[in-house]
Amino acid sequence: MAGEKLCWEGRPAPRCYTFRHWRHAIFGLIFLAICSYWQVLGFEMAEAYESIWLAWLPLPFLLIGFYLAFGHLLQARLEWNHVYYAITDRRLLVQRGLLQRRLESLELSEITYFSLHNQGEHLGTLRVYKGKENQLILHCIEHPRQATTLLEATMDKGLSPNGDGPVRDEERGMSRAKT
């Protein structure tokens, strides 16, 4: 937007972003193994009972198992190329999307609180809230303390992140960082 000054920008760490839902992949592998066994039984039963639908019945579940085990990891890795985060003197911006790019923004004056989930010494996921329901998530950012320092300065002093002017002060509530 015209007149905005970029104060911070970042991208997620590629491996962290890709494997952030690793529990789904483990469940998917187990589900895939069960469905693969069911598929083998389906072929055997279709041959024994001369009914082809028994071979086709487990196929949708097998495809779901492949997606849960491997598909969402591939999707996340491909999406990583299009994920960007930025903090300007007025807004927090998040761009993401695999096929269709989405730009989400949150006015700095509307931020009520944020939380940081550390995933390593210099790696973390930042959740920024507007009220209790609306949130923006910055997954797997490297050196997250740089972003949280800017947000804390904005929330505590009512200043823009670079400290050169006030941010709108309407409805500023009790705001503290949770780490």
N, C-alpha and C positions, 0 to 999 in steps of 0.2 A: 504494500500500500504506500502511496506517496507520502513522504515526510517521516516514515518510520526508519529507525536506525537499528540495524542488526547488532545485538549484544552478545549472542551465543548461538552456535549452530553445532549440530552433532548428528551422528548416525549410529545405529546399533552395531555392536560387535557381531560379525557374521555367524560364527559358530553358536554363540549364545542365543542369537535371534532364531536361528534354524532349529536348535534343540530345546527351546524354551518349554515345549510341551512333550518332553521325552516320556512322561508317564503314559500318554496316549499311545505312543509307539510301542511300549512294552505290552499294554493291553491289546493293541492291534496284533502283535506277534502271537500272543496266546490265542486270540480270537481266530487269526488266520490258520493256526495249526489245527484248531478244532474244526474249522470249516473245510480245511483241506482233507481231513480224515472223513468228514461227512460227504465230501465230493467223491472220494474214492468209493465209499460205501454206496453212494448214489449210482455210480457207474455199474458196480457189481449187481445192485438190486434191479437196475434197468435191464441188464442183460438176463438176469434170472427170471424176472417177472414179465419180460418183454413189454415194458412200459417206459417210454423215453422220458416222460415228464419227471421221473425219479432222478434222472441224471441232471436235469435242468433246474430242479428245485433249489439245490444249495448254491448255485452260481451267483445270485445277487449277494448272498452273505459272504461268499468268497471275495467278491469285488470290494465290498465294504471293509473286509479284513485287510486287503491290500492297501486301500486308502488309509486306514487307521495306522497300519504298520509303516508304510513308506510314503504314501501320497502327500500327507500334510507336511512332512519334512521337506519334500521336494518343492511343494507350494511355498513354504516359508522361505526357502533358499532363493527361489526365483523372485519372490516379493521383496526380499532384502535390497535388491538393486534399486528399488523405488521408494525406500523409506528414508525420510529426512525429518529432523527436528530443528526448531529454531525458537529463540526468544528475542523479540524486538523490544523496543522501549514501550510498546503498548500491548502486545499480544504474545501468547504462546502458540506456536504453529506446529502441526503434525501432518506430514504428507505420507500416505501409504496407499497400497492397492496393487494388485497384480495385473489385472486387465484394464481396470478403470481406476484412475488416480483419484483419491479423495483428499481434500485439504480440510482439516479440522482446525479450528482456532478457539482460543479462550482469552478473553480480555484479562489483562493482569489485575485490573481493579475488581474483577469478579471472583478471583481465587479466594476460597475460604481456608483451605489447608492443603497440604501435600504429604505424601509418605514416600519414603525411600526404602526399598528392599535391596540390601546389599547382596550381591551374588559373587563377590570376590573383592580383592583389595581395591581395585580400580574399576569396578563394574557394578552396575545396579539398575534396577527398574524403578522409575519415578512415576507415581500416580498423583496427578494434580486434580483437585476437586473444586467444583463450583456447586455449592450447596452440598447436600448429602448424596444425591443421585448422579449428577453429571460429572463425568471425569474424563480426562485425557491420560493415556498411558504412554510413557516413553520407555519402551522395552530395551533392556540391555545396553544402556549408554555407558560409554567409557568416560571415566573421570566425572561421575555424576555430581560431585561436590561443587563443581563450577556452576552447574545449573541451579542447584539448591541454594547456593550462596546468593545468586542473583534474585531468586524468588523470595528468599528471606529478607533481603534488603528492600525489595519492593513492598512486601507485606508489612514489615515492621515500621518502616519510615514513611510509607506512602509516597516514595520516590520512584522514578523510572529506574530500571536496572542499572543504567550507567550513572545514576545519581545526579543528573543535571536538571530535573524538573519534577513537579508533582504529578502523580497519577490521580485520576478521579477518586475522591474519597467517599463516594456514596456507598452506604451499607457495608462498610468495612467492619468485619466482626473480629472475634478472637481468632487469630490465625497463628499457628505454630507448626513447625515442621516435626513430623514424626519419623524417627529413624529406627 
